[in-house]
Amino acid sequence: MNPEIKAYLDEHGATYTPEALRRALVDAGHDPATVDLALREWQANRAVSDHSKEDRRTFGRWAFALHLGALVAMFVLVVLLKGTTAIGLAVIAAVILGIALLIGWAISSLIGRALLPRVGLMIALIVPFISALALGGTCVALMNASIPTPPRNGSMHLQILPPRTFHGTGVAACYLREGGGGIEVNSQELGALDGKGVGVNLSWYGDGGSTPKDVSSTSLSIFLNFSSETELPESYSTVPGTRLEVHAAADSLSGTMQFEGLAPEPIERPAGEVAPEPISGSVSWTCE
């Protein structure tokens, strides 16, 4: 292309129509055929340039949207996984992740724009997609591991067989084992035995089924003076001779633990007071 014609088209091409540009160049003494050829070449190059600019703008919008979407998805997932009590920590994580995503967006945009002319828009967008996915996924994993899952609401019923007869029901907090196959249930006060408030803690862990993995993975403790602020608590817990049997639903949200030979923990007793005998009975739970 004639350098003079190209310089004129570059300077005035955005202002005048092709017809006006051609007429001005011909009037300036340039060969009409040469002007026509130059105009076609210049318009083709301009179309390619305009297309490239539009691709860059589209790339920029999608790269930003991908990283913003990762930020929103992280916040929503943390709240869904950990409950509304985790909103405060999720906000802090969102601020930290937002800074990381801005850096990731800037770096991935530089790489993607460099690849854009060679590989096209869709392939270039893989770079910011991987950046957003990696940063957002890492943050969700860290938050999921560091924030405890809130307990489910539930209820518990305890029955102790004679001679120390007891029946009591109350509210409880349920903690499901992640991956299934087990639960921990902590009751509030279920009633009184010999004038002492009674509370229960039970847990068992399995391999995804509705029965414990083994005896060592099953635990039961019954506390007396459960809510007393002046007396030391007493407790009954498992000893080598204790028998525990669990019958639970497949999701572990309800079940019964039968116990036999739950022994009192050794404590200092007044002179002449005999330690009570082991107790037997059952405890059942239901969780939302």
TIBALO-185859 format. One record per residue (C-alpha): residue number from 0; residue in three letters; z negated, y, x negated. Coordinates in nm, 2 decimals, always signed. Layout:
! TIBALO-185859
PT:k:r:z:y:x
PT:NUM:Ala:Z:Y:X
...
//
This chain:
! TIBALO-185859
PT:k:r:z:y:x
PT:0:Met:+0.00:+0.00:+0.00
PT:1:Asn:+0.09:+0.35:-0.12
PT:2:Pro:-0.24:+0.50:-0.26
PT:3:Glu:-0.16:+0.84:-0.09
PT:4:Ile:-0.10:+0.68:+0.24
PT:5:Lys:-0.41:+0.47:+0.21
PT:6:Ala:-0.62:+0.77:+0.12
PT:7:Tyr:-0.49:+0.96:+0.42
PT:8:Leu:-0.55:+0.67:+0.66
PT:9:Asp:-0.90:+0.62:+0.53
PT:10:Glu:-0.98:+0.99:+0.57
PT:11:His:-0.82:+1.05:+0.91
PT:12:Gly:-0.78:+0.70:+1.06
PT:13:Ala:-1.10:+0.72:+1.27
PT:14:Thr:-1.00:+1.06:+1.41
PT:15:Tyr:-0.64:+1.03:+1.51
PT:16:Thr:-0.43:+0.78:+1.70
PT:17:Pro:-0.19:+0.55:+1.51
PT:18:Glu:+0.11:+0.75:+1.65
PT:19:Ala:-0.04:+1.08:+1.52
PT:20:Leu:-0.11:+0.93:+1.18
PT:21:Arg:+0.24:+0.79:+1.15
PT:22:Arg:+0.40:+1.12:+1.25
PT:23:Ala:+0.19:+1.32:+1.00
PT:24:Leu:+0.28:+1.08:+0.72
PT:25:Val:+0.65:+1.08:+0.80
PT:26:Asp:+0.65:+1.46:+0.83
PT:27:Ala:+0.48:+1.47:+0.49
PT:28:Gly:+0.79:+1.30:+0.34
PT:29:His:+0.69:+0.93:+0.33
PT:30:Asp:+0.95:+0.66:+0.42
PT:31:Pro:+0.90:+0.56:+0.79
PT:32:Ala:+0.93:+0.18:+0.71
PT:33:Thr:+0.67:+0.22:+0.43
PT:34:Val:+0.44:+0.41:+0.67
PT:35:Asp:+0.48:+0.14:+0.94
PT:36:Leu:+0.40:-0.14:+0.69
PT:37:Ala:+0.10:+0.06:+0.56
PT:38:Leu:-0.03:+0.12:+0.91
PT:39:Arg:-0.02:-0.24:+1.00
PT:40:Glu:-0.20:-0.35:+0.68
PT:41:Trp:-0.46:-0.08:+0.72
PT:42:Gln:-0.53:-0.17:+1.09
PT:43:Ala:-0.56:-0.54:+1.00
PT:44:Asn:-0.80:-0.46:+0.72
PT:45:Arg:-1.00:-0.23:+0.95
PT:46:Ala:-1.02:-0.51:+1.22
PT:47:Val:-1.16:-0.75:+0.96
PT:48:Ser:-1.41:-0.49:+0.84
PT:49:Asp:-1.52:-0.41:+1.20
PT:50:His:-1.56:-0.78:+1.27
PT:51:Ser:-1.77:-0.82:+0.96
PT:52:Lys:-1.99:-0.52:+1.06
PT:53:Glu:-2.04:-0.67:+1.41
PT:54:Asp:-2.13:-1.01:+1.25
PT:55:Arg:-2.39:-0.83:+1.03
PT:56:Arg:-2.53:-0.65:+1.33
PT:57:Thr:-2.54:-0.97:+1.53
PT:58:Phe:-2.70:-1.16:+1.24
PT:59:Gly:-2.97:-0.89:+1.20
PT:60:Arg:-3.06:-0.90:+1.57
PT:61:Trp:-3.08:-1.28:+1.57
PT:62:Ala:-3.28:-1.30:+1.24
PT:63:Phe:-3.53:-1.05:+1.38
PT:64:Ala:-3.55:-1.23:+1.72
PT:65:Leu:-3.61:-1.57:+1.55
PT:66:His:-3.91:-1.44:+1.35
PT:67:Leu:-4.04:-1.25:+1.65
PT:68:Gly:-4.01:-1.56:+1.86
PT:69:Ala:-4.20:-1.76:+1.60
PT:70:Leu:-4.48:-1.50:+1.62
PT:71:Val:-4.50:-1.52:+2.00
PT:72:Ala:-4.48:-1.90:+2.00
PT:73:Met:-4.76:-1.93:+1.75
PT:74:Phe:-4.99:-1.71:+1.96
PT:75:Val:-4.91:-1.90:+2.28
PT:76:Leu:-4.95:-2.25:+2.12
PT:77:Val:-5.29:-2.16:+1.96
PT:78:Val:-5.42:-2.04:+2.30
PT:79:Leu:-5.28:-2.35:+2.48
PT:80:Leu:-5.43:-2.59:+2.22
PT:81:Lys:-5.76:-2.42:+2.18
PT:82:Gly:-5.82:-2.23:+2.50
PT:83:Thr:-5.88:-1.87:+2.58
PT:84:Thr:-6.19:-1.86:+2.36
PT:85:Ala:-5.95:-1.87:+2.06
PT:86:Ile:-5.76:-1.55:+2.17
PT:87:Gly:-5.95:-1.33:+1.92
PT:88:Leu:-5.87:-1.56:+1.62
PT:89:Ala:-5.52:-1.60:+1.75
PT:90:Val:-5.48:-1.22:+1.74
PT:91:Ile:-5.60:-1.21:+1.38
PT:92:Ala:-5.36:-1.49:+1.29
PT:93:Ala:-5.08:-1.31:+1.47
PT:94:Val:-5.14:-1.00:+1.25
PT:95:Ile:-5.14:-1.20:+0.93
PT:96:Leu:-4.84:-1.41:+1.04
PT:97:Gly:-4.66:-1.09:+1.15
PT:98:Ile:-4.68:-0.96:+0.79
PT:99:Ala:-4.56:-1.29:+0.65
PT:100:Leu:-4.28:-1.30:+0.90
PT:101:Leu:-4.17:-0.95:+0.81
PT:102:Ile:-4.14:-1.06:+0.45
PT:103:Gly:-3.97:-1.38:+0.55
PT:104:Trp:-3.73:-1.19:+0.77
PT:105:Ala:-3.64:-0.95:+0.49
PT:106:Ile:-3.58:-1.22:+0.23
PT:107:Ser:-3.39:-1.46:+0.47
PT:108:Ser:-3.18:-1.16:+0.59
PT:109:Leu:-3.08:-1.08:+0.24
PT:110:Ile:-2.98:-1.44:+0.17
PT:111:Gly:-2.81:-1.49:+0.51
PT:112:Arg:-2.60:-1.17:+0.48
PT:113:Ala:-2.49:-1.28:+0.13
PT:114:Leu:-2.37:-1.61:+0.28
PT:115:Leu:-2.22:-1.45:+0.59
PT:116:Pro:-1.87:-1.37:+0.46
PT:117:Arg:-1.83:-1.73:+0.32
PT:118:Val:-1.99:-1.95:+0.58
PT:119:Gly:-1.98:-1.76:+0.90
PT:120:Leu:-2.24:-1.63:+1.14
PT:121:Met:-2.38:-1.96:+1.28
PT:122:Ile:-2.43:-2.12:+0.94
PT:123:Ala:-2.58:-1.81:+0.79
PT:124:Leu:-2.84:-1.80:+1.08
PT:125:Ile:-2.98:-2.13:+0.95
PT:126:Val:-3.16:-1.94:+0.67
PT:127:Pro:-3.37:-1.71:+0.90
PT:128:Phe:-3.42:-2.00:+1.14
PT:129:Ile:-3.58:-2.22:+0.87
PT:130:Ser:-3.79:-1.92:+0.75
PT:131:Ala:-3.92:-1.85:+1.10
PT:132:Leu:-3.98:-2.22:+1.17
PT:133:Ala:-4.16:-2.29:+0.84
PT:134:Leu:-4.39:-1.98:+0.86
PT:135:Gly:-4.47:-2.02:+1.23
PT:136:Gly:-4.53:-2.40:+1.20
PT:137:Thr:-4.75:-2.36:+0.90
PT:138:Cys:-4.96:-2.10:+1.08
PT:139:Val:-5.00:-2.31:+1.39
PT:140:Ala:-5.10:-2.61:+1.18
PT:141:Leu:-5.36:-2.41:+0.99
PT:142:Met:-5.50:-2.26:+1.31
PT:143:Asn:-5.51:-2.59:+1.49
PT:144:Ala:-5.71:-2.74:+1.20
PT:145:Ser:-5.95:-2.45:+1.16
PT:146:Ile:-6.04:-2.37:+1.52
PT:147:Pro:-6.25:-2.63:+1.70
PT:148:Thr:-6.12:-2.75:+2.03
PT:149:Pro:-6.34:-2.62:+2.31
PT:150:Pro:-6.54:-2.89:+2.50
PT:151:Arg:-6.44:-3.02:+2.85
PT:152:Asn:-6.69:-2.98:+3.13
PT:153:Gly:-6.84:-3.30:+3.25
PT:154:Ser:-7.14:-3.48:+3.40
PT:155:Met:-7.37:-3.76:+3.28
PT:156:His:-7.60:-4.01:+3.45
PT:157:Leu:-7.87:-4.19:+3.26
PT:158:Gln:-8.06:-4.50:+3.39
PT:159:Ile:-8.35:-4.65:+3.20
PT:160:Leu:-8.47:-4.99:+3.32
PT:161:Pro:-8.84:-5.07:+3.38
PT:162:Pro:-9.10:-5.05:+3.25
PT:163:Arg:-9.00:-4.69:+3.16
PT:164:Thr:-8.80:-4.63:+3.47
PT:165:Phe:-8.57:-4.32:+3.48
PT:166:His:-8.27:-4.20:+3.68
PT:167:Gly:-8.12:-3.86:+3.60
PT:168:Thr:-7.79:-3.67:+3.63
PT:169:Gly:-7.68:-3.34:+3.48
PT:170:Val:-7.40:-3.15:+3.33
PT:171:Ala:-7.25:-3.24:+2.99
PT:172:Ala:-7.00:-3.12:+2.73
PT:173:Cys:-6.72:-3.36:+2.63
PT:174:Tyr:-6.54:-3.36:+2.30
PT:175:Leu:-6.23:-3.58:+2.29
PT:176:Arg:-6.13:-3.74:+1.97
PT:177:Glu:-5.79:-3.60:+1.87
PT:178:Gly:-5.53:-3.88:+1.90
PT:179:Gly:-5.73:-4.06:+2.17
PT:180:Gly:-5.96:-4.36:+2.15
PT:181:Gly:-6.30:-4.21:+2.16
PT:182:Ile:-6.53:-3.93:+2.28
PT:183:Glu:-6.85:-3.75:+2.22
PT:184:Val:-7.06:-3.64:+2.51
PT:185:Asn:-7.37:-3.41:+2.49
PT:186:Ser:-7.58:-3.37:+2.80
PT:187:Gln:-7.80:-3.09:+2.91
PT:188:Glu:-8.14:-3.18:+3.05
PT:189:Leu:-8.11:-3.47:+3.29
PT:190:Gly:-8.46:-3.47:+3.43
PT:191:Ala:-8.81:-3.55:+3.30
PT:192:Leu:-8.97:-3.88:+3.18
PT:193:Asp:-9.35:-3.87:+3.16
PT:194:Gly:-9.33:-3.49:+3.19
PT:195:Lys:-9.08:-3.46:+2.90
PT:196:Gly:-8.72:-3.33:+2.94
PT:197:Val:-8.46:-3.59:+2.88
PT:198:Gly:-8.12:-3.54:+2.71
PT:199:Val:-7.85:-3.77:+2.58
PT:200:Asn:-7.59:-3.77:+2.30
PT:201:Leu:-7.34:-4.05:+2.29
PT:202:Ser:-7.02:-4.11:+2.10
PT:203:Trp:-6.77:-4.38:+2.02
PT:204:Tyr:-6.45:-4.40:+1.83
PT:205:Gly:-6.16:-4.65:+1.86
PT:206:Asp:-5.80:-4.70:+1.76
PT:207:Gly:-5.65:-4.54:+2.06
PT:208:Gly:-5.78:-4.79:+2.32
PT:209:Ser:-6.07:-4.78:+2.56
PT:210:Thr:-6.31:-4.98:+2.35
PT:211:Pro:-6.48:-4.89:+2.02
PT:212:Lys:-6.33:-4.99:+1.69
PT:213:Asp:-6.66:-5.16:+1.58
PT:214:Val:-7.03:-5.14:+1.63
PT:215:Ser:-7.07:-4.89:+1.35
PT:216:Ser:-6.84:-4.65:+1.54
PT:217:Thr:-7.07:-4.64:+1.84
PT:218:Ser:-7.37:-4.41:+1.87
PT:219:Leu:-7.63:-4.33:+2.13
PT:220:Ser:-7.94:-4.11:+2.12
PT:221:Ile:-8.18:-4.03:+2.40
PT:222:Phe:-8.41:-3.73:+2.34
PT:223:Leu:-8.75:-3.65:+2.50
PT:224:Asn:-8.89:-3.29:+2.49
PT:225:Phe:-8.52:-3.21:+2.50
PT:226:Ser:-8.56:-2.84:+2.58
PT:227:Ser:-8.92:-2.78:+2.47
PT:228:Glu:-8.98:-2.49:+2.24
PT:229:Thr:-9.34:-2.59:+2.15
PT:230:Glu:-9.33:-2.97:+2.10
PT:231:Leu:-9.13:-3.17:+1.85
PT:232:Pro:-8.86:-3.38:+2.02
PT:233:Glu:-8.88:-3.76:+2.03
PT:234:Ser:-8.58:-3.97:+2.03
PT:235:Tyr:-8.46:-4.32:+2.09
PT:236:Ser:-8.17:-4.44:+1.88
PT:237:Thr:-7.98:-4.74:+1.76
PT:238:Val:-8.14:-4.99:+1.51
PT:239:Pro:-7.98:-5.31:+1.37
PT:240:Gly:-8.10:-5.51:+1.67
PT:241:Thr:-7.97:-5.27:+1.94
PT:242:Arg:-7.68:-5.39:+2.16
PT:243:Leu:-7.43:-5.13:+2.28
PT:244:Glu:-7.13:-5.21:+2.51
PT:245:Val:-6.87:-4.95:+2.61
PT:246:His:-6.65:-4.97:+2.92
PT:247:Ala:-6.43:-4.66:+2.93
PT:248:Ala:-6.11:-4.54:+3.10
PT:249:Ala:-5.79:-4.54:+2.89
PT:250:Asp:-5.82:-4.16:+2.84
PT:251:Ser:-6.19:-4.19:+2.75
PT:252:Leu:-6.27:-3.92:+3.01
PT:253:Ser:-6.50:-4.15:+3.21
PT:254:Gly:-6.69:-4.46:+3.13
PT:255:Thr:-7.03:-4.64:+3.09
PT:256:Met:-7.23:-4.74:+2.79
PT:257:Gln:-7.48:-5.01:+2.84
PT:258:Phe:-7.76:-5.03:+2.59
PT:259:Glu:-8.04:-5.28:+2.51
PT:260:Gly:-8.32:-5.24:+2.25
PT:261:Leu:-8.28:-4.87:+2.19
PT:262:Ala:-8.58:-4.80:+1.96
PT:263:Pro:-8.80:-4.49:+1.93
PT:264:Glu:-8.76:-4.29:+1.61
PT:265:Pro:-9.07:-4.31:+1.38
PT:266:Ile:-9.29:-3.99:+1.42
PT:267:Glu:-9.65:-3.90:+1.35
PT:268:Arg:-9.86:-3.99:+1.65
PT:269:Pro:-10.22:-3.92:+1.74
PT:270:Ala:-10.47:-4.17:+1.61
PT:271:Gly:-10.47:-4.48:+1.84
PT:272:Glu:-10.14:-4.40:+2.01
PT:273:Val:-9.91:-4.69:+2.00
PT:274:Ala:-9.54:-4.64:+1.96
PT:275:Pro:-9.35:-4.71:+2.29
PT:276:Glu:-9.13:-5.02:+2.32
PT:277:Pro:-8.75:-5.01:+2.29
PT:278:Ile:-8.57:-4.92:+2.61
PT:279:Ser:-8.27:-5.06:+2.79
PT:280:Gly:-8.03:-4.93:+3.05
PT:281:Ser:-7.70:-4.75:+3.09
PT:282:Val:-7.55:-4.41:+3.06
PT:283:Ser:-7.22:-4.30:+3.23
PT:284:Trp:-7.01:-4.00:+3.19
PT:285:Thr:-6.72:-3.82:+3.37
PT:286:Cys:-6.53:-3.54:+3.22
PT:287:Glu:-6.26:-3.30:+3.35
//
